[in-house]
Amino acid sequence: MSAASSLPLNASHWGAFRAEVEGGRLRRILPFEHDPRPSGMTGVWPEMLDHPLRVAQPVARKGWLSGDKGAARGEDSYVALGWDEALDLAAAEIGRIRATHGNGALFGGSYGWSSAGRIHHARTLVRRFFGAIGGHVDQETNYSYGAAMAFVPRIVGRDMIGASLTSAASIREHCDIFLAFGGLPLKNWEIQAGGVGEHRYDSFMAGVTGRVRAVNISPCREDIEEKFGIEWLPVRPNTDAALLMALAQVVVAEGKADRAFLTSHVNDAQPYLDYLAGKTDGTPKTPEWAETITGIPAATIRDLGRALPGKRVMVSLNWSLQRARHGEQPYWAAIALACVLGQVGLPGGGFAFGYGSSNAMGNPEYRTPLYGLPGIPNATGLSIPCARVADMLLNPGAEYRYDGETRVYPEVKLVYWAGGNPFHHHQDLNRLREAFRRPETVIVNEGYWTATARHADIVFPATVTLERDDIGGASRDRYLLAMQKLVAPHEYARDDYDIFAALARRLGDAEAFTEGRSSDDWLDWAWSRISTNLAARGVNVPTYEDFRAQGYLAMPEPQESYVMLSDFRADPVAHPLSTPSGRIELFSAQAAAEPGQPGHPVWLDPEEWLGRATDAAPLHLLTPQPKRKLHGQMDFSAYSRAGKVQDRELLQINPADAAARGIAEGDALRVFNARGACFAIARIDPGLMAGVVVLPTGATYDPDGLTDRSSNPNVLTRDIGTSELGQGCAAQSCLVEVARHDGPLPPLRVTAPPPIQAKED
């Protein structure tokens, strides 16, 4: 065993790592010895543990203490408090709202990326706390693939988004053509919910190159690393559904559809086939029709469509494709193409949603067991789609459609957020800022002064991963990870668990929340269940002490390559889907009941796309995940800042679009539309489709009127649901203009904490 492998181990969403600690201080980070391609992000910890932007002590917003009703949220100073006083204030507010307005006026927000560990998983703790005190308004789905979460189960009846994808080994052995809609970006392989033991980008890409014909169908060439030599098919953003329909139309029109599969495994394919033929609207969905929408020559589309029959074809879509207006439609159209080709459930073939969206997609089914604190039922039964939080706060009592039913937005008086940053994830941040000023009180647990913390009335300093013990891992990662506490909590920081336990105690609900256990007791509880699970599978389980000393436990390799829907393919009667018909629903009566939906895949105008470009907003803006941070986390680390210029993110722009605006490489830019504006630095990219610009998310929101002084593109994106089917976020449907900014860039104000003063006696 090497000296490094004897060091204590911890883990984050961007990778496991060893740590060298001396005198109670973290000296350096070393990669986990079994990770073939460690992420550079793991190295941020020595700097960020004691970064000036750490929340050091409990504080309350000065204006809230004086009763300003939220008017100064986001631009106020704070008053330092002791823990008892801060907890008393928060508990009193929660108790007052609960007594006056009921638990339906309490909203608990989180997003699950604050810790790879399962015991200190903030979203679980938020829900458990509110469950213990009588319930709240919850969130369902997510920003990453929320539209698909709500919609895809109606069509195929199972979780087909990530966890159950056909294995990379099956693709390597059996696939002939791999259609990568949205590409397979390396940066997305950097992260994985629950922690990363192995980054497997290189091994995955080895399986879709060489013998396999892979096609990068994306506006951006670098959505697959150029070194792999994969052909690039540029497509206009938001038009993938039209391309998928045209490919299916070619197959059907030339008599190559798998009619037997459509009859045996599909519910009523005929309405969709009639739509492809133009029988329902007079417009056949031919390659010529698709050319006018996608920008791809009709001959190219027809040649690709003709190449598919008789081959083993995987139709792969990135999660980003459904983060757009009518984002449900490309997923439905992909399922339809796989059905027309008869590929569903075959080794190396079918459809997949998530390759290229996160590490471990396509890994073997390790079934790594993980246990967090058990949930407590939400007695109110209230929840909203994750991406509709501003709608809820701005429109209490308003009706909306979601998941096949009409719902009403509750009137929320108190927002409690822990383990999340909606001012990173959400769209139209100027609108969200207005929405955050509506509740009577906003409380946040946070380790850093994020934009969300700056919009809170009470901020509790929370520990970060290296300051607590935990167990991490993911169901499709080989390694169960022992996350060991390496350093003492920063200043006055406390674990989320202890904060919620203290609040529950003040509200008279401590036993319901803690069950008499400390967080260490819950770790013992979790290990007992992990051990029982693994022992039942014949795995030799070490003691918890030995597991922690080793730092990890490797799962045995599965004997077979997983093929999604293979059981359904083999016998749809014995293994029906949990859809109304038990089969794949190319026609869905449930979908047909929604406004503007014919009940089958359909091309719908996304409203903001290159087909609707204007003189004021002629460019389509795409806002992918960043390369040098997870979402907005660690934005001010040296590692993240090394990818910026003048502390601003780089905006990719096509050479012709840059020349038309007098923009040169490295120029400062103003990016704007009617919703807002931000700043960026020009990166001229010939591998980007004309008419498209790319600005990654993750810059810390620094509002100055409607302008963000930094590079947060979500001041530009539209806060509207994908549709009434899924109500996911539609960030990728956005038109903007870009101009050279000739003056000095405005100084950033979010590089330091807000003003904090001592409390006056």
N, C-alpha and C positions, 0 to 999 in steps of 0.2 A: 504494500500500500504506500502511495506517495505521501510526502509530508502534507501536500495541499489537501488530499482526500481525507486527512484526519481532522481538518478544520471543521468547525460547526457549519451547518448548511441552513440556508433559508431560501425563500422562493418568492417570486413576484409573477405577475401576469406576463412579463416578458422574459422569464427564465429563472431557473434555479441557479444558485451560486454558493460558493464557499466564502467565508469571511475571516479575515485576520483581525483580531481584537487585542488591543494592548492597553492596560491601565483603564479599562472601561470605555475606551474609545475605539471606534472603527478605523482601522488603518488602511485596509485595501480589500478589494473584492476580486475573487478568482473564479473563473468559469467552472460550472459543474463538470466533472471529469467525463461524464457520459453524454454530453451535449455536443453533437458534431458541428454545429454552427451557432455558437453562443451569440446572443444579442449584445450590442454595445451599450444598450440602455441599462444593463445591470450595474455598470460602473458608476452610475450617478449617485449612489448612496452615500459615500464618504462626504460629498459636498452637501447633499440635500438633507441629511439628518439634522444639521444645525443651521440650516439656511435662514437668512434674515426673514424670509416669508413664512416660516413656521408660526402657527398660532401658539403663543407661549402661555396664555392664561385666559381664564374665562372673562368675557367682556359683554357689556350691553351697549347698544347704540344710544348715543346721547339724546337724539330726537325722540326715540321711542320712550325713554325714561321721562321725557317732558310731555309726552302725549301728542306727538305730531301726526299720528295715524298713518305712518308709513311714507310721508311726503318726501323725506330725505334719504330713503333707502338707496344705497348705492353711491352716496356722495357725502356721508356723514362721518363724524368722529365717534370714538368709543370710550367707554369708561371701564377701567379695570375693576374686577370684582373678585372676592374670594369664592372658593368652590361652594360653600354652603349657601352663601347669599345668591349666587347664580342659579343653583339648583332650586332653591326656594322660589325664586322669581319664575323660573320655567314651570315648575310644578303648579304654582298658583295659577299661571295663565292657562295651562292645560286643564286644570280643574275648573276654572271659571268658565271656559268655553264649553266644556263638557256639561256642566250644570245648567248653563244658560241656553245653549243651542243644541246640545246632544252630541254624541260621538260622530255623527255625520258631518259635523263642522270641522273635524280634525283631519288633516291630510298628511300622510306619511310618504315622503319621497326618498328614493334611493336608486342606485343603478348597478350595484354588484361588483364594480371594478376597484373598490377601495382596498381589497385584500384578496390574495389568492387563497388564504386560509379559510376553512369552512366554519370554525367556531367563531372567529371574529369577522364573519361575513356580514357587513353592515345591513344589507337588504333583508336578510333573515332576521337580524336583531330589531330593525325598525318594525317589521310586521309582528314579531313576537311581542314587543313592548305594547304596541297598540292593541293586539289581541288580548293581552293581559288586562288592559284597562277598559275593555268593552267595545273595541273596534274603531274603525276610521274609514276614510276614503283611501283606497289602495290604487295602485297602478297595475295594469296588465299589459302584456306584450313588451316590446322594447323599441329603441331607435334603430338598432342594427338590422332587424328583419321583421319589424312589427306587422307590416301588411301581410307578409307571407305567413306569419304565425297565426293570424286570424283567419286567413283565407285558404291556404293550402290544405289543411285538414278537411275542409269541405269537399275537396276534389279527390284527394287520395286517402284521407282518413287516418293518417299516421304522421308522426314527426319525421318530416322529410327535409329538415333544414339543419344540416350539420351533423347531428349525432349518429345518424344511421346511413351515411353515405357508403356506396360501394367502395371497397378497399382499393388502395393504390396498386396492390399486387394483382388484383383482378384486371385492372386497367392495363397494366404492363403486359400481362399474359394474353389478353383477349381483345383489347380495343384496336380498331383500325383507324377510326377518325374521332378526334377529340375536338369538339367545338367549344372553345373557351370564350363565352360571352362575358365581357368585362375583364378578360384576361386572368392571369394568375400572379398577382403582384407579390413580389418578395416581401415588401414591408408588412403585409398582412400576416405573413408567416412568423413575424416576430412575436406575436402575442397570442395568448390562449386563456380563456376564462378558467380559473382554478390553478394556474401555474403550468410552466413548461419544463419538462425534463429533457426532452429531445426536440430540437428544431429540425424538421424533416423536409425542408424545401428542396434541397438538392436531390434527395432520393425520390421525391414525388416527381420532380421534373425529369429525372432520368427515365421514369416510366411513361412519360408522354412525349418523348422525343425518339428519334431513330426510326424504328419500324412504324410507330404510330404517326399518322398525319395529324398534327395539331394546328389549329387556326386561332389566332388571337383576334377576336372580334370586339374591337374597342376603338374609341376615338384616339387613344394614346398608345403608341408603339411600346413604350416602356412598361406597360402593364404585364408584359412578360419580358424578362431580361433578354437583351439582344444576343447574348452569348449562346443562347439555346437555338438560334437560327429558325425560329418558328415563324410561319408566314403570318402577315398582318393584313387584316381586312378592316380598314377604317369605316366606322359607321357613325352616323349622327346620334348624339345622345338622345335617349328616350324613344328610339325607333326600333329597338330590338324585336318587339312584338311583331311589327310589320315584316321584318326580315324572316322571322320564324314562320310566319304565315305563308310567305311567298315560297319558302323552301318546302313546306308541306304541300302547297298547291302544285308545285312541280311534280312531286312524288305521286300525288293523287291523279293529276291530269294525265300523266304518262303511264297510268295503270300499274304502278309499282307499290301501291299501299298494301299493307298486310291486312286484308279484309277479314281473315280468320281471327286475328287478334282483336280487331275492332269489334267483332261480333261477340267473342267469348269473354273479353276482359273490360270492355268499355260500355258505359251507359249512354246509349243513344248518340252515336257519333254523327248521325246524318245531318242535324241542324248545322253543325260546324262545317261539314263537308259541303253543304249547300252554300254556306257563307263564303268558303274559299272559292267556290265556282261562280260566285256572283248572283246566285239565284234569289237571295233575299234582299239585296240592295242594288243589284244591277252592276256591281263593280267586281269582276274577278280579281282575286288577290295574286295577280301574276307578278313575275319579276319586274315587268315594266311599271306596274302600279307601285311596287315597293321601291323602285329606283327613285321616284319622285319624293319619297318620304325619307329613305335612309341615306341617299347620296351614293349608293353602291350601284355600279352599272348593271343593267338587267342581265347582260350576258354572264357576268361574274356570278350573280345569284343563281341563274339557271344551271350553270356548270356545277356549282357546289351542290345544288339540289339533286342533280343527276348522279353525282358521285356517291350519294348516301345509300340508296337501296342495295341490298346484298352485302353490305359492310356492317361490322359491329361498330355502332355509333354511340358515343356518350355526348349528350347535350348538357353542358355545364354552364350554369349561370351564377355569377357572383351576387352577393347580397346587395351590392350597390344598385343593381338594376331595379329592384323593387322599392328603392327609396326615391320614388318619383311619382308624379301624378299618374294615376292608373297603373301603379307599379305591380298590381296583381296580374295584369294581363300578360307580360312577358313570361312569367312563371307558368301561367295556364297554357300559353302557346307553346312553351318548351315541352310540357307534359304531352300536349297534343301531337307535336312532331315526333316524340319518342313513341307514341302509340301508333301513329300512322306508319312508322317504320317497323313496328312490332318489336321494339328493342327493350321494353320495360321488363326488368327481372332477369335479363340475360347477363352472364359474366362479362364485365367490361363495357356494358352498354346501358342504355336507358337515359335517365335524366338525373341531374344532381344540382342542389342549391347550396353552395358554400365552399367548394374547392376554391382556394385563393382568397378566402375571406378571413381565415384564422388558421393558426397552426393545428395540426392533428386531423384536419379533414382528410379522410382517406386512410387514416391509421387503422391497424387491426382493432378488433373489438376486445380490448384488454379488460373491459368491465371493472376498471379500478374503482373499488368501493370508497365512497366518501359520505360523511355524515356531518351535517350541521345541526344546530339546535332544532328540535321539532317545532313545527308551526302550531299556532293557536288560532282556531277559526276566527274570522273577522265577523263579529256579530252584526255589523251594519249591512253586510252584503254589498257594500258600495265599492265601485272601482271605475276608473276611466282608462281608455287607451293611453299608454305612456306619453305619446307625442301630443296629446290634447290638453296639457296642463294649463297653458295660457287661455285656451278657450274656456276651460272650467272656471278659472279665476275671474275672467272678464265677463262671463255670461251665466251667472248662477240662475238656475231655473229654466234655461233654454233646452229645448229638445234637440237631440241629434240621433242619427242612425249609426249603429255599429253591431257587427256580429249577428245580423239578421233581426235586430230588434230596435225599437225606439227607446232611448234612455233620456234621462234628464240630468243636467249638470247640477251637482249639489252646491250649496252656498257654504264655501269654506272660509272659516274665520282664523284658523291657525295652520300654518305650514311648518312641518318639521322635516328637515332634510339631513340625511347622514349617508356618507359613502356615495356621493354623486355630485355632479356639477352641471345642472341644467343650462347654465350660461355657456357651457361648451356644446352640449348635445342639441339644444333646441334651435328652432329656426326663428328668423325675424326677432333678433334679440332686443331691439327697441320696443317691440310689442310685448315681449316677455318682461322687460323692465317695468313697463306700465302695469302688467298683470301682477307682478310681485309687490306692487304698492297697494294692492287692494285688501289683502288679509289684515287682521288686526295685529297679528304677531307672526314673525318668522324666526324659527330656531334652527341652528345648524351645528352639527358636530363636524369638525374639519381639522386636518393636520396642517393645512397651508391656507394662506390668504388668497383663495380663489375668488373669482367674480361672484360666485354664489355666497360665500362667506361675507363678502362686502355688501351684500343685499339682505343680511340677516339683522335681527334685533338682538338676539342672544347668540353668542358663538362660544361653544365648548371646545377646548383644545383636545384633539384626539390623537392617540398614538398611531404610529405607522408600523408597517410589517416587521421591521427589525427590532421593535420595542416590545414584542409579545411572543409567546409560544403559540403554535398552531399546527395544523395538519393540512397540507395542500395537495393538489393534483387534479386530474381531469379524467373522465371515464375512458377517453381514448388516448391517454398518455401512458407510457409504460411504467412510469415511476410515481409511487406514492411518496410524498415529500414531507420530511420532518422540518418544520419551520421553527427554528430555535431563537429565543430571545437573545439578542447579541449585546444590546446596550440598554441603559436605563431610559425611561421616557424623557422626552425633551421638556425641560422646565416643569410646568404644572400639568402636562398632558396626562389623560387617563384613557383607558380602553373604552370603546363604545359600550361594551357589555357592562362595565362598572357605572358608566353614566346612566344608562337606562335602568339598571338595578336601583340606583340611588333615587331616580325619579319615581320609579314604581313604588319604592318604599314610602316616599312622601305622599303618594296618591292612594296608599293603602292596598296596593296590589303586588307587593314584593314577592310573595310566595308563588303567585301565578306565573310571574316572570322567571324567577330563579329556580323554583322548586327546591330551594335550600342549597343550591350548588354554586360554587365559584366557577370562574372560567376554567381553572385547572381541573375541577371536578368534571366539567363537561368534556374536556379532552379525554379523561379516563373513560367516560361514558362512550365517546365516539370510538376510541381504540377498541373497546370491548366489542362493539358491533362490527367494526372492520375485521377484527380477528375471527369472529364467528362466521362472517361472510366468507372469508378466505379459507378458513379451515373446512367449511362445507364443500369447497371446491378442490380440496386436497392440497392446498398451499401450506407449506411449513411456515407458520407465523412466529416471528421473534417476539420477545417481550417488548413492551413499550420503551423500556430503558435501552435495550439493544437497538431498536429501530431509531431512536434519537441519536445514539452514538454513531451508527452507520450513516444516518442522514436521509436514507431512502430505503424503499423496498421495491424491487423490480417484479412486475407481474410476469407470469409465464406467457410465452408466445402462443397465440391461438393456433389451432391445427389447420383451420380452413380459412380461406379468403372470404370475406363477407360480400354478399351481393344483395343490394337493396331490392326488396319485393320479389325475391326468388321463390319464396313459398307461395305467394299469390300467383306468380307466373305459372308455377307447376300445377296448382289446383285452386282456381278462384272460388270454387264451391266450398272446399274444406278450409280455405284460408281467405275468407272474404275481407274486404276493407270495411272500416267502420264509417262508410258513407251510406246514404239512404238506400242506394241500389246494391251495396256491397262490392261495387266495381268502380273503376276510375270514371269520374263524372265529367266527360267532355260536354255534356249538357247538365246543368244544375238548376233545378227548379228553385232552390234556395237563392242562388245568385240572380235568377231571372226576376225574383220578387223585389230586387233593389232598383232604385231609380237609374235609368239609362243603361241597364244591363240586359242584354238579350239572352243570357243564360249559357253562353259559350264564349271562348276567347274572341276578342274583338279589338280592332284598332280604334283607340279613342285619342283625340287630340289632347296633348298634355298642357295646352294653353301657353306655357312659357317654354318654347323650344325654337330651333332654328327655322321651323316652318311658320313661326309667328314673330320673327325678329323685326325690330323697329329701328328707326334712326336713333332713338334715344337709348335703346338697349339692343344692340345688334349681335352680341356675343353670348354663347351658352357657357355658363360657369359650372364647372364640376368641382366638388369639394370633398376629395377623398380623405382617408385617414392619413396622418402625418408619418414621416419616416423615422423621426428621431424622438418620439415620445408616444405614450399610450394616451389616445384622446388628447386632453389638455394637461395631463399630469407631467410634472417636472419641466414645465415650459421654460423656466428660467435656469435650468441646469446648464452647465458649460457644454454638455453633449448636445442638448437641443439647440443652444444658441450658435453652435458651430455650423449648423445648417442654415443659418440666417445671414442676412446682410443688413447692417444698421438695425439690428434687432427686429427686422421684418422678414416675413416668410417670402419665398420665391414664388412668383406667378409664372407658370408656363404659358407661352403664347407662340403661335405659329409665325414664321418669319414674314409672311405676306401681311398678316394682321398687324404685326409690329411696325413694318415699314409704312403702312397706310396711316399710322398714328405718330410717325416720327420717333419711335421707341427703339432704343439700342440696348444691348445686353448690359445689365446692371443698373439701368435707370430706375429711379424711384417712381412709383405709379400710384395713382388714385383709382380705385375700383368702386363703381357706384351704380345705383339705380334709384328708383323712386322711394325705396324703403330705407336706404342708408348708404354708407360709404365706409371704406377702410383703405389701408395703405399696403403696398407690397413692393417687391423688387423684381424687375424683369429678368426672366430666364427664357431666352429665345430657343424654341425647340422645333426642329423640322420634323420630328416624329410625333407631332400633334396635329390633328385634323384642323384645317382652316375653319374659322368661325367658332372655335372652342378655346376657352382658357381654363386653367386648372390652378386652384389655390387651396392647399390643404387646410383642414381644420386644426384647432388646437391652440391658436394664439389666445392669450388671456385678454378678455374683453375689457377695453379701457374707454368707456363711452364719453363723448364730448358732443352733446346734442345728439343728432342722428348719426354722427360719424364715430367710428372706432379708431382711436389713435394708433392701434396696433393692426393686426392682419387677420382679424376674425371674420371669416366669410359669412358667418351666420347673421351678420347685420344686413346681408343682402338676400338671403334665401327666404322663400315664402312659407309662412306658417299656415299650411292647409293640409288636410288629410289626403292620403293617396286616393281614397274614394270612400264612399259610405260602406263598402265591403270590409276594408281592413283598417282604415283610419290610421295608417302608419305615417311616418314623416315623408315629406315630398321634397327634400332638400335639393335633389339633383335636377329639378325642373326650375331653372333660374336663368334669366337673361340680365346682362349687365353691359356697361361700357367701361372702357379702360383708357386712361389718359396719362401722359407723362406729368409728373409732379415736379415742378422746377424749383420750388422753394425748399427750405429746410423741413425735414419731417418733424412733426410735433413731438415733444418729449413724452416718453411714457411715464405714467403716474403709478402704474401697478407693479413697479419693480421694488417697492417698499410697502410695508404694512400701512393701513390707514392710521391717522393720528389716534393715539390711545393716551388718555390722561388718568391719573390717579383719582379715585373717588374722594370727593370732599365729605368730611364728616358733618 
